[in-house]
């Protein structure tokens, strides 16, 4: 009879260890290689300490998914300005109001959002980064791929950044490459 409790205890320890390993492997932070368009050509790594996504629908105008990756603690509830060495990367995907938001590839476009009354006619994306007090708008080049998408309050967005702008003599080179995994904000 003493064998059964010992076997149950080993099984329980094994299951707890497996669950702990699964939780650790699911919480791997996103790591993004950035070439900020600051003219230096240097690459920096953004190891995301915070990663979240927000989704809004503006009837008859557009749908918007905004993915925020930050090297410091931020949340959906309030804006926290980056410290002098902190990095934030925001990827915004816009779609026409009639198009369904689904996994796919969204090419980069001009970072200017349309005026409040202008309808979006095709899906696209753009990238903005902040390092300390400086802001960097990435020129068009490359895309973001949404591989998994669940916009429910407990959902997540997973994908791949493949932005690349080689420079054109006027604007410096810029890029953002790497996988991301962001939880959805729970909403109001």
C-alpha positions in Angstrom: 0.0 0.0 0.0 2.9 2.4 0.6 3.9 2.1 -3.1 0.8 3.9 -4.4 1.3 7.1 -2.3 5.0 7.2 -3.4 4.1 6.8 -7.0 1.4 9.5 -6.7 3.9 11.8 -5.1 6.4 11.2 -8.0 3.7 11.8 -10.5 2.6 15.0 -8.9 6.2 16.3 -8.8 6.6 15.4 -12.4 3.4 17.2 -13.4 4.4 20.3 -11.4 7.8 20.3 -13.1 6.2 19.9 -16.5 3.8 22.7 -15.8 6.6 25.0 -14.6 8.6 24.3 -17.7 5.6 25.0 -19.9 4.9 28.3 -18.2 8.6 29.4 -18.6 8.7 28.4 -22.3 5.5 30.4 -23.0 6.7 33.5 -21.3 9.9 33.9 -23.4 10.3 37.6 -24.1 10.3 39.0 -27.6 13.7 40.0 -28.9 13.9 42.4 -31.7 17.0 43.6 -33.6 16.6 47.3 -34.3 18.4 49.7 -36.6 17.0 53.0 -35.5 16.8 55.6 -38.3 19.2 57.9 -36.4 21.9 57.9 -39.0 24.5 55.9 -36.9 23.8 52.6 -38.6 24.1 50.8 -35.2 22.0 47.9 -34.3 20.4 47.6 -30.8 18.5 44.7 -29.3 15.1 45.3 -27.8 14.5 42.6 -25.2 10.8 43.1 -24.5 10.0 43.2 -20.8 6.4 44.3 -21.7 4.5 43.3 -24.8 0.8 44.1 -25.4 -1.7 44.8 -28.2 -4.7 47.0 -28.5 -7.5 46.6 -31.1 -10.1 49.2 -32.1 -12.7 49.4 -34.8 -13.7 52.8 -36.2 -17.0 52.0 -38.0 -17.0 52.9 -41.7 -13.3 54.2 -41.5 -10.8 51.5 -40.4 -9.7 48.8 -38.0 -6.5 49.2 -36.1 -4.2 46.8 -34.2 -1.4 48.4 -32.2 1.4 46.2 -30.9 3.7 47.7 -28.2 7.0 46.2 -27.2 9.0 47.8 -24.5 12.3 47.1 -22.7 10.8 48.4 -19.4 7.5 47.9 -17.5 4.5 49.5 -19.2 0.9 48.5 -19.3 -2.3 49.0 -21.2 -3.7 51.2 -18.5 -1.4 54.2 -18.7 1.5 55.6 -20.7 4.9 55.4 -19.0 7.6 57.5 -20.7 10.9 55.6 -21.4 13.9 56.3 -19.3 17.1 57.5 -21.0 18.2 54.0 -22.0 14.8 52.4 -22.5 13.4 51.4 -25.9 9.8 51.2 -27.1 8.6 49.9 -30.4 5.0 50.4 -31.6 3.8 48.6 -34.7 0.4 49.8 -36.0 -1.6 47.8 -38.5 -4.5 49.4 -40.3 -7.3 47.8 -42.3 -10.3 48.9 -44.2 -13.4 48.8 -42.0 -15.0 46.0 -44.1 -11.9 43.7 -44.1 -11.6 41.0 -41.4 -8.6 41.2 -39.1 -6.9 37.9 -39.7 -3.3 36.4 -39.8 -1.4 37.6 -42.8 1.4 39.9 -44.1 0.9 43.6 -43.8 3.4 45.7 -45.9 4.8 48.9 -44.5 3.5 52.2 -45.7 3.7 55.9 -44.9 3.5 56.3 -41.2 0.9 59.0 -41.4 -2.5 57.9 -40.2 -5.4 59.1 -42.3 -7.5 62.1 -41.2 -10.4 61.3 -39.0 -12.9 61.3 -41.9 -10.8 59.5 -44.5 -11.4 55.8 -45.1 -8.5 53.3 -45.3 -8.6 51.4 -48.6 -6.0 48.7 -48.0 -4.2 46.9 -45.2 -0.8 48.3 -44.2 1.5 48.8 -41.2 4.0 51.3 -39.9 6.6 51.4 -37.1 7.6 54.1 -34.6 10.3 53.7 -31.9 11.3 55.7 -28.9 14.6 55.6 -27.2 14.7 57.8 -24.1 13.3 61.2 -25.2 13.9 60.7 -28.9 11.2 59.4 -31.3 12.0 57.6 -34.6 9.5 57.1 -37.4 10.6 54.2 -39.7 10.3 54.9 -43.5 8.4 52.3 -45.6 10.1 49.0 -46.3 9.3 45.5 -45.3 6.3 44.1 -43.5 4.9 42.5 -40.3 3.5 39.0 -40.4 0.7 38.1 -38.0 1.0 34.4 -37.5 -1.5 34.0 -34.6 -4.3 36.3 -33.7 -6.8 36.3 -30.9 -8.3 39.7 -30.1 -10.4 38.5 -27.2 -9.5 40.1 -23.8 -7.5 37.0 -22.8 -6.0 36.6 -26.3 -2.6 37.2 -27.8 -0.9 38.3 -31.0 2.2 36.5 -32.3 4.2 37.2 -35.4 7.3 38.3 -37.2 8.7 41.7 -37.9 10.7 42.0 -41.2 11.0 45.8 -41.7 14.0 46.9 -43.7 14.8 50.3 -45.3 18.3 50.4 -46.8 18.6 54.2 -46.8 18.3 56.5 -49.8 20.9 59.2 -49.4 18.4 61.5 -47.7 17.0 59.2 -45.0 19.2 56.8 -43.0 18.8 53.0 -43.0 16.3 51.5 -40.6 15.0 48.1 -39.7 13.2 46.0 -37.1 13.5 42.2 -37.3 12.4 39.4 -34.9 9.6 37.5 -33.4 7.1 39.0 -31.0 4.4 37.6 -28.7 2.0 40.2 -27.1 -1.0 39.7 -24.9 -4.2 41.6 -25.7 -5.3 44.4 -23.5 -8.5 43.5 -21.7 -10.4 46.6 -22.8 -13.0 48.6 -20.9 
